[in-house]
């Protein structure tokens, strides 16, 4: 089974899909969405920032995200009697952003607590092999921090989703302290550039995506391999491990994972397999082990989808500046 990705610069990438049951499942969802013209705008990702300091536009964007986030904190308090533990502020450190992001994921998932401090290391590691829904937080934690009872859970989840997006949009203006470390590991500026293409079968005015279940069994296909060219994009409640590392965050808590129970269907065009090159590196392994997290592809790696069979004939740098205009599936 193969697909052809047509790019706005006139190039065509021929991709031979990997033969396994997960890729067949992925194709069974993606092909009808492409046929129904549900492909959204192409995202251009830059894991290694091409600047050393935030620009004027970055600073203005921060002000906007701070206001939007804090307005949502007020909305939670005054409309739903939910007191979120913190507001964004100017020149906040990445460590603070990590903390409030953690509160959002734990609060929206448990619908009871902003944090799960009584969970043991074993509890958190074991949950990485299944899902943190398997952890019985009621047995280990007492009084609730928030309460969804009698409230519109869809509205609350939408607010938390928006707050999550506002943190990430602010973070796009932050220069990761890992930038120099990546150069010292032998990576170049452009190595972190790749493309994410998704489909969405919901109202175009919504930022939230429709989701599709991912059976835990499919994680057997997660790998540190660097040969494939297109991959399943990360889509998790929390952070995946590369972002966690770039943010100087702790990879142990429940909300750091590689595959969640659901996915937003799409693909990641990353012929240099930069993400896996970092995830499989000895330096990254030490980072995980320092936080008691196993360096196991099942819980850390990515799921590959296919190989570009004409990679030597196309200009990869030009493609990274292009948009997807059509996919033959």
N, C-alpha and C positions, 0 to 999 in steps of 0.2 A: 504494500500500500504506500502510495506516495502523494505528496502535495506540491504545488508550485506557488511560491510567494512572489507576487508582482509588486515591485517597488516604484515609487514616484519618480525615480531617476531613470527609469526604463529598464533596469536590470531585473532578472528573474532568478530566484534561487530554487533549485530543484532539491527537494527534501525526501529522502527515503525514510519512512516512519519505522520505528522499531517494532518488531513483531512480539507483542505480548498482550495480555488481556487488559491491562490498564490503558495502553495506547488505543486499543480498540474501543474501550469505553469513552476515552477522551474524544476520539474521532466521531463517535456516534452522537455526541452532544455538539461538538464544534461545527461539523459539516452542515447540519440544518440551520444553525445560527448564522453561518456565513451565507447560506443560500437565502435566508430571510433578511439579509442586509443588516444584521445586528452588530456588526463590528464597530467598535468605538474608535476614537482618534488614537493614533499611535503614540506611545509614551517613549521619550528618549531619556534614558537613565545614565547618570554620571556618578558612579560610586566613588571615584577619586575627584574631588572638586578641582576645577580648573582655575581657581583663585586662592589667594592666601588670606584675604580679608573680605568681610561682607561689603557689598556695594551699597550705594545710596538706596537703590531699589529694594535691596534685601532689608535694610533697616526700616523702610516704609512698610514692607510686607510684614515684618515682625509686629509693628504697631497694630496693624489690622488684625492679625491672628490673636494677639493678646486681648484685644477688645472683644472679638467674637467668642473666644474661650470664656472670658470672665462673664460675658452676658449669659452664656449657657449655665455657668455656675450659679448665677443669680436666678435663672429660670428654674433650675432644679430646687433651689431653696424656697422660693416664694410660691411656686405653683405646685410642687410635689413634696415639700417638706423633707427634702433630701439635702443634707449638708455635705457638699464635696469638700475634702480636706486640703484646700489650697487653691490659689489663683495664680495665673501667670503674671510675670512682672518684667520690667525692662532689665536687660543684661543678666537674665537668669542663667545659671550654669547648666550644662548638659545633665549633670547629676540630678538637678531638680526636675527637669523634663522627664528623665527616666522614672523618677518617683511618681509623678502625677499620671504618667502613662500607665504605670503599674496599677495605680488605684483605679483607673478607668477600666482596664481589662478585668481585674478581679471583681470590681463592683458590678459591672454589667453581666459577667458570667455567673457569679454566685448569687447575685441579687440580694446579698446580705452583708458582705464584708468588703472593705477596701484593701485588705491584706489578709494573708493566712499565715501569721507568724508562728503558729504552733506546729506547722507541718515540718516533719523531719527531712533530712537530706535524702533518706531512702524513699520517703513518700514522694518527693519531687522527682527523683530519678526514675522511680517505677512508673510514675505518671507519664514520663516522656516516651515510654514504650507502648502505652495504651492511649490514654487521654486523661486530662485532669478531671474529667467528669467522674472517673473511677475513684477519685479520692473522696473519702467521707468527711467533708469539712464540718458537718454538724456535730460529729463526735469530738472534734478537737478544738472547737471554738465556741465561745459563749455568746454574750449579748451581740445583737446585730448592729452594724454601723449604718445600714440603710434598709428600707423596707419597700418592696414593690406591691405589697398586699393592697388590693382595691384600686390600684393605679393602672394606667394604660401602659403596659409593658412595651408595646410597639413604639409609642411616643418616647418613652424613656430610653430605649435602645437606640433610637434615631438621634437623640440628644448626645448620648455617649459616643455614638459613631462620629458625629460632627466634632465633638471635642477631641477625639482621637485624630481626626483629619487635621484639625487646627494645630495640634502638637507637631504632627509630621510636616505640615507646611512650614511651620516655624523652623523645624530642624533642617529643612532644605537650605536655609540660609546660614547654617552653622558649619564651620570648617572642621571636619573630624581631626582630632589629635593623632589619629592613626595614619594620616597622609604621608608623613615623612617615613614612618615605619614601613609602609607599603613600598616606597621607593627603595628603602634599604633591603627589602626582601627581593628586589629585582624587577618589580612591576613598573610600567611606564604610565604616564598620565592617561593615555587613550585606552589602556587596558580595562579600565573600569566602565567604559562606555558600552552600553548595549540597549536593546530595544525590547519593550514589552507590548504585546498586542493582545487585547482581550475582546471578548464579545459580551454584550449585555442585553438581556431580554426584558428589561424593566423600562419604566418611563425615563426618557432621556434627560429630564429635568432633575432626576434623583441622582445623588452620588452613590447611594448604596447599590450593590450588585445582587443579582440573583445568584444563588449558591447551589452547588451540586455535591452530593455526598461522596466522600472518599473513604472507602473501606480501609481499615488499618492494615489489612493484608497487603494492600498495594505498596506499602512502604518497603517491602522486600526489594523493590526496584530502585530505591534510593541508593545513590552511589557517590563516590569521590572521583569517579572517572572523569577525564578531561577531553575525551575524544568526541562525544556528541556535540551538535551545534545548536539544536533547539531543545528547550526544557519547559517543564511545567513551572509557571511563575509561582513564587511563594505567595500564599494567601492564608494568613493565620490571625487568630485573635491574640494579639500581642506583637512579638517580634520574631523573625527568623534569626539564625545565629550570626550571619554576616553583619546585619544591621546592629544587632546587639553588641558585637565586637567593635564596630566602628563608633558606636555611641558610648564606649567604655562602660557598658552595662554588665550586670551579673547574669550569666547564662543559665543559672540553676533554677530560678522560679518557674512555676507552672506555665506561665504565659510565654515562655521562650520555647519554640518548637520549630520543626521543619515542615510537617504536614499536619493540618488540622482535620477535623471531622468533615469539613466542607471545603470546596474550592471555588474560586471564580475562574471560569474556563477561559483559557487563552494560551499563549506561548511566549517564551522568552527567547529572542534571537541573541545568542551569545556564543559565536563560533570559537572564541578563545577560552571559553569555559572559565572565565576569571573567578566567578564565585566559588566553583569547586577547587580551583587552584589555591584559593585562600583557605577554604574549609579543610582541605586535605593536608595543608602545610604543617610541619612540625611545630612552628611557632603557635599556630592556632590550636594544635593538639595540647600544648602546654597550658595555654589560656584556659581551655576547658578543664583539664585535669586539676589546675589550681583551684577551680571552683567545684570540684568533685563531679564533673559531668563526663561520662564516657565518650571517647572519640570513636563513635560507632556510626557508620553511614546510615543505618536504619533510622536513627533519631536526629542525625545532623545533615545528611547529604540531600541532593536534589534528585528528582525523577527526570531522566532524559526522555525525549520524545522522538528524536530522529537525527539523521546525518545529512548535511548538505553535500550532494554528490558532484556539484560543479563549483565548489568553493575556490578552486585554483583559477577559475575563469572569470570571477566577478571581483569587483573592487569593494572590499569589506568596509573600508573607511567611508566610502561614498554611501554605502547602504546605511551605515550608522547615522547618517544625516538625512535619511529619506524616510518616507512614510509608506505603510502598506496600503495599496490601492485595490488589490484583488487577490483572492486565494483560490486556486483550483483545488478542490478537495474531492 
